[in-house]
């Protein structure tokens, strides 16, 4: 026999050729049999594979083994493989937790030192106040972190530069791991197991500063390489040029760097920096890259554009990267700047004096980018349309850079302002030298006979949440965009454009399909392709598709984030979506000017989301639900709009008129939308007109739950809820998508909980424009028709699993749907129909 039986008492641990059978005994296989089984398993790991059965039959050495015993061997083999993978995963998790625990202990030690220092300063201040009232003491941290101005003589010789570098290193380390700056936790960024890192901002020091620390699954040298290439991850960095580099005596390197930073709006000049950057290795093996500004003019911009830059200052800042045992690194990031807020209009100064903005746009962005690269390297990130992560990342960077170029309009980039029409609300800039280079063949750019024209404007928004506004602009393009203008821009980028003013008349069908391509690790930015469906109105082109495709990035749509810039940037792209497609970006950028604490922000969010249907017409007085707070009417943000249009030599004036009128039309549309979504504007006067008997949020939630219990004999939310307030909040956060629609000839949705809004990919503002038939196609409606008849007769119905569609055109599958009538308080009047979609997910 090819195998022998061994007693059950013999241990099988650690032996690959002994396996326990169903009879409680071990079977020992020969080495040849194990080798043959391993070959079969490696080629066909799936148990139901017909190929596996064929290979077993073709292998003579396995002919003496019973099929049942072979099946047991494969089962044990799969178990061992799963155990090895799980053991490896747990070891990786354990290493990460050990490193994170070390980081938290160091952070705790730093905080204890900071507390001790504050106690000493407090005691000293009390003593000084008691001894004399004439002596004043400056106890701020300015004396600790103020950067001394070095003479130009010191910066012109290697010895002087090395002295500055060592001093910069000491000051940076005191900020990164010490108490040189009074750090406080970044509002809205609570540390936890799912957090990217620990974030803090300065409280009372000169300039604006932010700090981050976290664990990254990359080696220190790779992290240094990424962070020193600032243009790859810092979207506001226009250029970075190393003018001089020479070795330091301790094995490090010193670089003199000139950097240009885009202005985020059209209302203020851009910034530039002249800095010393010092890279070295500490005695404990940690890598450090620290940087500070040098005095003197140093390098500068092209004289033609010198007036467009203001010299900012970097106080000792940088990166501390320490290797972890078993791989990965712990990274500390400090950004400390003086952005010269005096040089911008007063209304914009909060933007240049906010540590939260520095944290979001620079510090947190750097750590997130490194984490993104780490996940892409490990294969954890999966993107759409089969694109490589680096390609999609390049698309995002090109969209952002092209938009920033349009907003700033640098003279050295060939931009010049055109004369206006008397009103200064919209600026028109043109360039005749700009070429749309492709990524794969920059030597063969797509250039135009004429050039590129940009119409841009900035405006102040009062009490409008930037995240909500950008989300609305993304989801409801037809509310503000002109399809024919999009068609003109798209056609101009093709080989045979039909240029302005002879554009072929096209009708936009209103259908907008969003195809996701990828997103960053915390979903703070999304890259997607938008398809706008259009049909030609010309008889000869009646059957020719006029669909338009846009490549788009959307960011900053989290209402709870503090200091976040919200953007919607898009560019026409060929439907084949080539990797080297030329891009001409346009879009919107909204930046909050007034920072709010996380508590106030959470309160505003609660007010907007829990006030479900109280905004419907219920008479002159409308009662807010519990948890509402008065909105902050002082919240301000600045909106920047920039649209780019190509033109040829004969159409510049016509395109300029069209562009100016179009941007003014967009501004008018955005202002109307802003009035609707403003928390202070949720009154009855601007809400959709529904029936006069529409209930308030608390009442509707009560009717939904009571009717569910009446018709289905069970509780929707459980029986332990006390009061309508808790019932409304529980209904709002219920895991199933719950929606209500009116009883009209064409049912319209009047309410959805958070899961329902997520499923439909819409907002409360836009919900009441969605009809029931829009989420089901014709075939599904025919299948559900008998069930709806049963619903109207019996009061409830269980709908089978199926597919519906979101407002973005994405298919949504659900395991089951429950429908029931919602009765009013009299229980003899049907107010609306309610639906609960169970276990839904995007297909």
Order of alpha helices (4+ residues) and beta strands (2+ residues): beta-beta-beta-alpha-alpha-alpha-alpha-alpha-beta-beta-beta-alpha-alpha-beta-beta-beta-beta-beta-beta-beta-beta-alpha-alpha-alpha-alpha-beta-beta-beta-alpha-alpha-beta-beta-beta-beta-beta-alpha-beta-alpha-alpha-alpha-beta-beta-alpha-alpha-alpha-beta-beta-beta-beta-beta-beta
